[in-house]
Amino acid sequence: MTNDIFTRDPFCDRVYELDGKIRDLLKERREFIAAEVAAGTEGAASPWFALGEITCPIQVDEILFSERSFLEPGRKLGRWVSVRVAGEKETRLGVMIGEIAMGALARFKRLPGANVIEIGPGLHNPAMWVPGLGRVVFGCESWWGAIKSPEDLRQITDTDIESVWYVQALKSLEAAPEPDK
């Protein structure tokens, strides 16, 4: 008979199993890349190919700036949204601006005779103008939803937040006992 305290959660077991598979695949990837580089294959000679590690210092011959936009209006620009900033209780009316870059990304490119760094916007996230706060609120700092009908204009409750699958998953991970090492 098992003690309920030590019974493993099937969700956690699956996550641990997937983590192991990911580690195995990353190891296989590193070994494959090393073999390709050692063999000098055509794929390893691709300009955007990288081992994932760059030994510093490196010589950079050119800096390129990506043409990707800092604002991507992919979500319906101007759509009304209800927004509840994380940690607050009040739901406010907002207007969807689009996907705004929250940072910059850089990647290293080896070209024949030149080492190039490309810099551009990255980490795009939904952004909404919330007049009641007088600022832009990002999706990653709030709970939000599109308003399609008058019924959608309601308070976002704690119950709504607690029913989101990843909130439930995080709570089950917090409650799970530490695995034996």
N, C-alpha and C positions, 0 to 999 in steps of 0.2 A: 504494500500500500504506500502511495506517495503522499508526502506532506504538501498541502496546497501552497505553502510559502515557497517551495522549491520547484513547483511545476512551471515549466517554461511556457511562455506565450507563443502560440504558433506564428503569429506575426513576427515577433522578434527572431524566432528560429529561422524564418524565411529571409529576413534582413541579413542575419549573420551568414547564412548560406550564400546569398547574393554577393555580400562583401568578399567572401572567400573566392568566388568565381571572378569577381572584378580584379582582385589581387593577382590571381593566376593569369588572367588575360593580359594585365599590364606587364607581368614578368615575361610572358610569351612575346608580347609586342617589343619589349626591350631587346630580347634575344634575337628576334627576327630582324630588327633594325640594325643591330650590331653585325649580324651575319651579312646583310645586304651591303652595308658600308664596307665591310672587309672584302667582299667580293667585287665591289665597284660596279654594282648593277645600275641600269638606267634609272630605276625608280629612286635610288638613293642619290642620284645626281640632280633630281628635281630642285629648282631654285627655292621652293618653299619647304623643302624637306628639312627637318631639324630633329635632333636626337632628344629634344626636350631639356637638354642641359647645354648651356653655353659657358665655356671657360672664359673667365674675365682676367685681365682686361682684353677687349677686342678692338680692332680698328674698324671704325665705321666710316665708309667713304661717302655715303649719301643718306639723307633723311627724307623719306617720302611721307606725304600727308594723305590719308585715305579720303576718298570722295564721298564716303558714307555720311549721311546727314546726322546732325545731333538731334534733330526732331524728325521722327517718322510718324506721320499721321495715320498709321495703319488702323487703329481703332477709330470708330466713327467720330471724327473731329466735330466738336460742338455738341455732342450728345450729353443730355442731362444724366448725372450720376448721383447716387446717394453715397456719402462718404462718412466713415467713422474712423477717426484717427486712433491708432492703437493706444491703449491706456486711458482713453477718454470714454465717456458714457453717451455723449450726444452725437446723433447722426445729423449731418449737414448736407445741404444741396451743393453740388459742384458741377463743373462743365469739363468734359474730357478735352484735353489739349492734344494728346497723342502719346507716342512713346518717346521719352526724352533720355538721352544718354546721361548716366549718372557718373561716368568716369571715362577714362581713356584706356585703350589697349595698344600694345606695341608688339610687333613681331619682327624677328630677325630673318633676313633673306640673304643667302649666299648666291651671288651671280658671278659669272666668269670675270675675274679681275676686280670685283667690287663687293663689299659687304654693305648691305642696305638695312636700315630700320624703317619700318612703316608704322606710323602712328595714326590712330583714328579714334573716333568716339566708340564707346562700348558700354555694356551693362545697361542697355535700354530698359526702361520701366514705364508702365502707364503713369501719366501725370494728369492731375485734375486741378483746375483753379477752383478754390473754395472761397467765395467772397466773404463768408462769415468769419473766416480766419485771416483773410487778407493775404493769402499765400498759396503757392502750389503744394499739393500733397501728392506724394508718390504712392503707387500701389503697394510697394513693399513696406510702407509705414502705416497702412490702413486696411480696413475692410471696406469694400466698395462694390457697387453693382450698378448696371445700367438701368435707367428708368425708362420703361417702355409704355407704362400705363400709370394712371393715378394710384393704383394699388401698390405699385413698386416704390412709391414715395412714402416710406415708413421708417421707423427706427430700426437700425441694425442692432439686434439684441445679443446679450451674452450667450443665449441659447443658440442663436444662429452661428456664432463664432465657435462654440463648443461642438457643433455638429459637423464642422468641416473635417474631412478625413485626415489631413495632416496634423491638425490640432489633436485629434484623437490619437494618432500614431505617436506624436511627441509625448503625450501624457502617459501612454502605455510604456514607452521607453523609460520615462522617469520613474515609473512605478516598478519596473522590472528589476529583479535582484542582479547585482553585479556578477558576471560570469567568473567562474574559477579560473585562475591563471595557471 
